[in-house]
């Protein structure tokens, strides 16, 4: 599978507590990263904030990703990467509220693609099949000492993957990188 600049790597639920909560509230994709080139990605993660990572290091942590691609010119691809890199070293946005400083993964993608794709915001959801705000999210936000941003405008990886201009290309795993 050949990756292109500005491809998006969508990560399915890997069954960690935060991923489970995200998947239950929004859908199976729990993280998204932007391909810089065949060897690097940029994303916003709790562990690294907004950072460029080597592809093999990224895949060693997540194992598998679904690849989505927009039909972009080389100039547009460069614009996306330049915009994404402009946010490098920002902290991770743990509250998911929009602010000037920190970013979460799909928020980074929305900002990076802002000049080439329309990625609408959605009302943020934090529920499960029993209540509008799950116990996980109630505890999570209690620790942050902020209100749950229920129905506030935002993005999430699952809804982002449904952007009409994005096309599913295939799946990539850590083993595929070892073959290349």
MOFEN-V554529 format. One record per pair of residues at least 24 apart in sequence whose ideal C-beta (glycine too) atoms are under 8 Angstrom apart, sorted by the first residue. I is the first residue (numbers start at 1). GAP is how many residues later the second one is. Records with the same first field share a line. If there is no record, write none. Layout:
I: GAP ; GAP
//
This chain:
1: 66 ; 168 ; 169 ; 170 ; 171 ; 175
2: 36
3: 32 ; 34 ; 35 ; 64 ; 169
4: 31 ; 65 ; 73
5: 30 ; 31 ; 32 ; 69 ; 72 ; 73 ; 75 ; 76
6: 28 ; 29 ; 63 ; 64 ; 66 ; 70 ; 71 ; 74 ; 75 ; 107
7: 27 ; 28 ; 60 ; 61 ; 62 ; 162
8: 24 ; 25 ; 26 ; 27 ; 59 ; 60 ; 61 ; 101 ; 152 ; 153 ; 158
9: 24 ; 25 ; 26 ; 32 ; 49 ; 56 ; 57 ; 58 ; 163
10: 55 ; 56 ; 57 ; 58 ; 147 ; 150 ; 151
11: 51 ; 53 ; 54 ; 55 ; 146
12: 52 ; 54
14: 48 ; 49
17: 119
18: 28
20: 116
21: 105 ; 113 ; 115 ; 116 ; 119
22: 134 ; 135
23: 135
24: 103 ; 104 ; 105 ; 110 ; 112
25: 100 ; 101 ; 102 ; 103 ; 109 ; 112 ; 131
26: 99 ; 130 ; 131 ; 132 ; 133
27: 129 ; 130 ; 131 ; 132
28: 130
29: 37 ; 127 ; 128 ; 129 ; 131 ; 132
30: 127 ; 128
31: 31 ; 74 ; 126
32: 73 ; 74 ; 77 ; 125 ; 128 ; 129
33: 25 ; 32 ; 72
34: 46 ; 47 ; 50 ; 74 ; 75 ; 78
36: 45 ; 48 ; 49
38: 142
42: 39 ; 42 ; 43 ; 46 ; 66
43: 62 ; 65
44: 43 ; 46 ; 48 ; 49 ; 59 ; 60 ; 61 ; 63 ; 64
45: 47 ; 60
46: 46 ; 48
48: 44
49: 40 ; 41 ; 42 ; 43 ; 53
50: 37 ; 38 ; 39 ; 40 ; 41 ; 42 ; 53 ; 58
51: 37 ; 38
52: 33 ; 36
55: 122
56: 118 ; 121
59: 113 ; 114 ; 115 ; 118
60: 114
63: 110 ; 111
64: 107 ; 108 ; 109 ; 110
65: 106 ; 107 ; 108
66: 95 ; 102 ; 104 ; 105
67: 101 ; 102 ; 103 ; 104 ; 105
68: 93 ; 98 ; 99 ; 100 ; 101
69: 97 ; 98 ; 100
70: 43 ; 46 ; 47 ; 93 ; 95 ; 96 ; 97
71: 94 ; 96
72: 44
76: 39 ; 40
79: 36 ; 37
80: 32 ; 33 ; 36
81: 31
83: 28 ; 29 ; 30 ; 31 ; 32
84: 24 ; 25 ; 27 ; 28
87: 24 ; 25
94: 50
95: 46 ; 49 ; 51 ; 54
96: 28 ; 53 ; 58
97: 49 ; 52 ; 55
98: 55 ; 56
105: 52
106: 48 ; 49 ; 50 ; 51 ; 53 ; 54
107: 47 ; 48
109: 46 ; 51
110: 45 ; 50
117: 46 ; 48 ; 49
118: 47
119: 36 ; 41 ; 44
121: 32 ; 33 ; 34
122: 31 ; 32 ; 33 ; 34 ; 37
123: 27 ; 28 ; 29 ; 30 ; 31
124: 25 ; 26 ; 27 ; 28 ; 29 ; 30 ; 32
125: 25 ; 26 ; 31
126: 24
//
